[in-house]
């Protein structure tokens, strides 16, 4: 639920003091000097998404300062991003001064002195990020404070659009989604700072490593979910599946392999406990996401829920040289396996006429119903064909040490030979 602080119910004489307390309590200790004799009402609406603190401020003309005295009282370092909606703001920090208009934003560092002057009625939204979670150099951040970022093009436009959308929909996010949204906003700020400072892609590895840690944390919280998949993980972190796989490639890992390793490790820990015998191996495996029901993914399987590729074992000898191993979990493979392993089904017996005395030899009387059942025929032995006899002669010559001069011999044993 958002927190709303307003000085509208107060009299003009009490608004100055109450507004100073509201600003210092919501953000950080600061001096607030109102520029009007009869101050206009001020409103602060605050919400939190994980470690990200969002506040929309609307008030009249004033000057805000942060001094050394304030920093000594509260040394919590924060990155402050202010997105201006109404009015003009003049900011000073680190020896620079800039003017921020509607649709633009700027960066401030709470660990150093700054001054903000607002000479007319204004409205802006501020985003406070913990400084320790921002993986950038101090000199890079210091070089970009009191700088105007326009939301018209490039990464600055992406940051401005994303932050404005987050501020509008912050109330509808639950706790888990809020943390991921805040993490994405932090990554965008790091990208913007690296881009403005001219950092190459190699230094963006720190950002990727931070994203990978967040992904791993999410996976560990959902290890017991059998439907956990790369697409679901990527969707939860607002990234593509391809980028997710690239994050794990930084540590020479795969998404499925790392998930399987973590699940096996959890199962091993539970099996070592004294009460593991009561729970059973199957129950422990299902508790950590290992399921064998139809349509479910099994560890080591392929993307369609099949078990791993088997290059040896029962069917290894049936593969032709150079062919790929079969996936033994596919429906088509199971059907093919059944055709290879089972003998042909016998023809069902046919019903004949009822037999009595003088019944023919084609059928024998049945004990139950007295009907005759046709007996299976004797297997028919086909006579050897001339070509078969020729091959037998060729094999006999080779067995005796002779070499045949027949073209069939050469075509059979030397396919590349043309006689």
Buried (B, 14 or more C-beta within 10 A) or exposed (E): EEEEBBBEEBEEEEBBEBBBEBBBEBBBBBBBEBEBEEBBBBBBBBBBBBBBBBBBBBBBBBBBBBBEEBBEEBEEBBBBBBBBBEBBBBBBBBEEEBEBEBEBBBBBBBBBBBBBBBEEEBBBBBBBBBBEBBBBBEEBBBBBBBBBBBBEEEBBEBBBEBBBEBBEEBEEBEEEBBBBBBBBBBBBBBBBBBEBBEBEEEBBEBBBEBBBEBBBEBBEEBBEEBEBBBEBBBEBBEBEBEEBBEBBEEEEBEBBEBBBEBBBEBBEEBEEEEEBEEEEEEEBBBBBBBBEEEEEBBBEBBEEBBBBBBEEEEBEEEEEEEEEBBBBBBEEBEEBBEEEEEEEEEEEEEEBEEBEEEBEEEBBBBEEEEEBBEEEEEEEEEEEEEEEEBBEEBEEBEEEEEEBEBEEBBEEEEEEEEE
